[in-house]
């Protein structure tokens, strides 16, 4: 499909792709990127997983994701790279612009007439600030769980059963993990409200969700 004939969209935000890991859904991401023609593409952190990067594992589909992004750059798409904790080495380049590529810690946009604050979110994660080595170890365990999950799902498909997400089940069953997610969401929402933002868009916690928090509730 030629770039000019793809579906035109104003802004696309992608985060936590973790290229270079077994848990990355690169094939699906390539298909999506090939279907769109955005004005702005925001890469909201943890795009390449440097924590678990290995020269022995970087499949063609992962490379194709990068090629699609560079192709968009060459076509005039404004690409904003917001580093996360797994690609934090990029933070040393924050504030720089190279052609259509902008690197910064956050992006503030007017979306549908509302002021939106876009950032990765790891700066508000206490475990990242004080126990980084535990977070890295957890990332490796998560990758192993993904591999096992794929093996299980292949067998489920053979028997006509629905696929399952073991990582989601584990997270939902651990009260500490649920509380951690809730605390994270509350913190970023309150800071967003206090700074006059209508929307807060972040990644990091790997839990897709849209929630509304009203100012009145925060003042009780």
Secondary structure, 3 states (H helix, E strand, C coil): CCHHHCEEEEEEEECCCCECCCCCCHHHHHHHHCCEEEEEEEECCCCECCCCCECCECCHHHHHHHHHHHHHHHCCCEEEECCCCCCHHHHHHCCEEECCEEECCCEEEEECCEEEEECCCHHHCHHHHHCHHHHHHHHHHHHHHHHHHHHHHHHHHHCCCCCCCHHHHHHHHCHHHHHHHHHHHHHHHHHHHHCCCCEEECCCCCCCCCCCCCHHHHCC
